[in-house]
Amino acid sequence: ARVPTRTNRDDRYFTDVYQAMPKQGFTKMFEKMLDSPNIKILLNCDYREIVKQIQFREMIYTGPIDSFFDYQYGKLPYRSLEFKHETHDTETFQPAPVVNYPNDQPYTRVTEFKYLTGQEHKKTSVVYEYPRATGDPYYPIPRKENGKVYDKYKMLADACPDVHFVGRLATYKYYNMDQIVAQALTVYGKIAGMKRIEAGAATAATAATAAINRKFPLNGNYSSNGNGTTNSEIASAI
Ligand SMILES: Cc1cc2nc3c(=O)[nH]c(=O)nc-3n(C[C@H](O)[C@H](O)[C@H](O)COP(=O)(O)OP(=O)(O)OC[C@H]3O[C@@H](n4cnc5c(N)ncnc54)[C@H](O)[C@@H]3O)c2cc1C
């Protein structure tokens, strides 16, 4: 269930034994992960716009699987969200980082991020999440009939040995970030002929992307990430 019931006073969002935030935040972490002359980032660009200009032996595809195959078996449905951001002139807004509203409100949860990051400030920012049927694809809908459609796309995917379908959209399954990192390392290990544990030890979570880009660099005059941008859309899609 998305909203677990607890019988203790643990008010953390997740109950994993080991939980951490990057020391300097996620932005810095991704900037460092992408800071390589071998990684080039192209933003706001569908991979289809550039795929013909780039020579590759293996592609890592993180987009929706139905889109990859031109929706030939129909569109896989997703649940989406609309986010409403608010800043309040108060140090804290709610008693916990995430408060769920499963009943009468039009929004389903409110997140107050400073609890998660440990930020100290006299104001606070919160985000309301409104469930939507359309919009960016966030949550696959795990129904039997959708599973059957996915299975058909999976058969097409299995027939493309040079494309690795990785992540939530490409495998039509909801994963948390730790699971996605594990999946990425497994795929990288497979490509590089290593076991996942070796892949994890040898490299950071984006190693798969970095390695592919190193082996098969983009051939255009695309700008690198020297400006410190953090969007990894293309880096993760190719
Ligand atoms: C509201 C919300 C809250 C969440 N909270 C948590 C949390 O607290 N903890 C946690 O562990 N996980 C959380 N998750 C889940 C987490 O976001 C996912 O596990 C993670 O983002 C999945 O990574 P991914 O690489 O599979 O997919 P994504 O992060 O969706 O990455 C896919 C990438 O592919 C790009 N792409 C897609 N199609 C194309 C195309 N045609 N051409 C080029 N690029 C393309 C997209 O732009 C995107 O950058 C949350 C998810 C949501 C929606």
The ligand as a Gaussian input file, in Angstrom:
#p B3LYP/6-31G(d) Opt

LIG

0 1
 C        5.787000      12.032000      -6.540000
 C        6.869000      10.994000      -6.421000
 C        7.565000      10.871000      -5.234000
 C        8.577000       9.925000      -5.099000
 N        9.234000       9.830000      -3.907000
 C       10.215000       8.926000      -3.765000
 C       10.927000       8.819000      -2.537000
 O       10.664000       9.550000      -1.577000
 N       11.911000       7.886000      -2.447000
 C       12.235000       7.065000      -3.486000
 O       13.146000       6.244000      -3.347000
 N       11.585000       7.153000      -4.669000
 C       10.588000       8.055000      -4.835000
 N        9.926000       8.147000      -6.027000
 C       10.303000       7.235000      -7.104000
 C       11.507000       7.740000      -7.883000
 O       11.193000       9.004000      -8.435000
 C       11.779000       6.723000      -8.966000
 O       12.165000       5.502000      -8.376000
 C       12.892000       7.128000      -9.907000
 O       12.764000       8.437000     -10.393000
 C       12.850000       6.183000     -11.077000
 O       13.971000       6.393000     -11.883000
 P       13.911000       6.007000     -13.400000
 O       15.272000       6.289000     -13.956000
 O       13.324000       4.663000     -13.576000
 O       12.835000       6.981000     -14.066000
 P       12.795000       8.555000     -14.175000
 O       13.376000       9.217000     -12.982000
 O       11.386000       8.860000     -14.568000
 O       13.793000       8.841000     -15.392000
 C       13.461000       8.541000     -16.720000
 C       14.136000       9.592000     -17.585000
 O       13.978000       9.248000     -18.961000
 C       13.686000      10.440000     -19.665000
 N       12.950000      10.107000     -20.889000
 C       11.746000       9.476000     -20.981000
 N       11.391000       9.357000     -22.279000
 C       12.386000       9.936000     -23.010000
 C       12.589000      10.132000     -24.398000
 N       11.700000       9.707000     -25.315000
 N       13.703000      10.772000     -24.796000
 C       14.612000      11.224000     -23.891000
 N       14.485000      11.059000     -22.549000
 C       13.382000      10.419000     -22.128000
 C       12.808000      11.253000     -18.711000
 O       12.812000      12.614000     -19.060000
 C       13.509000      10.987000     -17.381000
 O       14.533000      11.912000     -17.118000
 C        8.904000       9.077000      -6.190000
 C        8.204000       9.203000      -7.395000
 C        7.185000      10.143000      -7.509000
 C        6.442000      10.247000      -8.817000

